[in-house]
Amino acid sequence: MEFSVFKNDFFKKSGKPFNYAIAIPACNEETYIERCLKACSFSMNSFNMQGAITVLINNSHDNTLNLARDWANSCEIPVLIVDVKFPPALSHAGKARQTALGIASKCVSRQGYLLTTDADSHPYPDWVENSISPMEAGKADMVCGQIFLDPEAADRLPDLILKRGDIEEEYRTISREINHLINPDPINSWPFHGQTSGASIAVTVRAYREVGGLPAVPVGEDRALAKAFETNDLAILYADDVKVWTSSRLGGRAKGGMADTIAARVAGRKHICDESVELAEAVLSRALWRAKFRLAYATSQNLTTLYAEAGINAPADFPDFKTFGALWSYVEKSSPLLARRRLSWEEMYLELPKLKQVREDVRAMVRPRLKRMQMSRAQ
């Protein structure tokens, strides 16, 4: 596998592990790479902690490498750039981000932090500080930021595409609220954005190593990492004050990524919704089953009967789960009652009124509990 390594003078002179590093995978990003790097450095300069930028350029055939090197030589931020050519079977977004984070983790202390974004994105000025501060305070093991389409680029998209996206986001938000009402999240108070995107993820080095790093899956590596954290009962904070702009380009680098999705919709191909979009009945059922298993796990109940009710065939010995997250992951994979079916946009749109009614019903069901909690806090 061909690769080359470049370190600017500030990186060479650092002489010790950094407190954090930003990992940026880049493939044919000559249009955006300088903007991304400038935004990251500005955010770093606004935070009083020593950090570095690591860029993993993979399988590029444009001017990304030269532009990144030139910028690194002109800045006062430690920068490490690795240029690599993966074989075709490994030339995908998951492998690129895994490698970028792996390089970054070797530059950071064991008590440090890893951040990652996309080369076609540019973080807000307070992105680094707001990503790290909750972890530094011990409130989270992972911090996920909000992603917004670059306004100028979004203005070039057809209004119908933007409107459809807004309605789908409304559906996902209502679904999250239903689950939150039934399964209150101790880390995130409602409302929270719930986005898990490689354009804005921050983790502690300790937790990242605990889960074995980012899974090198071709598509959805960001969600796979979040799933690994959930399985290990690690705290994920969906921070509203952590924000990143990203492009709305139609020529994507990651097959199945955001750009691919936008391009398919602009071209008029069938609009299949995000995998988190389910029928209203399924949203409610999943939340209720989660609550049942959480209660059983918390009270050390025998799970055999509950497994049977969920349609899970009993093996000779059920696994002994050390975390609720591991148990719930097993249940979701094993229960036919929880098998997911992705909806078309049209199906989702017709289902939206039903989902809103489910939310109202659940709100009414949990209102006495919420009132008791409010009274307890007031005392």
Phi, psi and omega in degrees: 000123183282138174200158175221154183234135177231134176233130176282172186299323181294326177289316181299324185273355185298312172073001179204163179299147178274161176284333178202164175215145176258122180260124183234108172280141183215131176224113181053057185244035183298334180288327190243343192300319181293320178299317179298312182296319179296317180296318178297315181295321178298318179294323178294319181292342180272002185230131186273071176205139185284123181221176180218163173248131174240127182245127176251105179263118185236132172053035180272146176231019175248207186262019183303313184299312182296319180294319179294318179296314180300317179295317181300322180289341183260354185256173180245031178246137174298126183227132174240128181237127176243127177252124186221153174240107178281150172295158185310320183294338182249004183275073180215170187299321182297314179295320180297312181291322177301315180294317179300315179291325177297318177295316180298321184294333179284346181263354190244148178293163181296335180265012187269196187223149176241133175238151175218146174215178180259152183292339178263016179245161174218118184289159173293161181301329181262016185300312182296310181299314183288337176284319186276324188305316179296325178288321179297327179277359179078017182269345185204152172259337177220140176236122179253131182263170177273141180247129179237141175292136176306124187304316182296318180290321181296328180297340181273353179275147177301143180303324181298320180296315180296319181295318179297319178297320179295321181290321178295321177295323176299318181297316180294322180295316178296320178299317179296321180295318179301313179296320181293323178295323181273326180234078183305135180267116182289343182270322186244116175277147182282139001272153173220155192286327175073011181278138174234100185226139177299346177290342178201088174227137174228141182219157170282146178300320180302311182292321180301317179289327180299322182271000178085017177084183182281131178294133182274061177272148184299323182225142176077030181296330179294315179291326178296323177293315178299321178297321178296322177294316179298319181299328180264012180056037176270146189281123178248122178255126175264093191273121180288339181266008175254113191226144180220136170271143175224157183288159174244042182293159180259345178260093186277163176260332182253117179298127181086003181276193184299315182297319177301317181296314180297316181298319180297321182287321178295324181285353177087010178287162184305129183271103175264129185284168176304151183296341179282352180272114182233168172302149183305318179299323180289323177300312180295315181300316181297317180295319181292318178297320178300316180297319179299312181290326178296315179297315180298319180292317183294330182258011176056038178284156172289126188269358187303312181295319181294320175303314182296319179297328180275003177079020180268120179294134184283119173283177179302317177222122176291146178300150177261107187269133181275343179224155175295323180303320179293319177299311184294324176299318178296317182296315180299324180284331190261334185275124176294339180288342183248013177295134183273143172231118182287142183258150168285163180299321181296318177298316180299317181298318178292333183276343186304314178301322178296319181295320178299321179293320176301316179301315180297320179296317181292319176303316180296324182292321185262357183304316178301321180295317179296322179295320178297320180295318180296320179293323179294320180291329181287336183284000000 
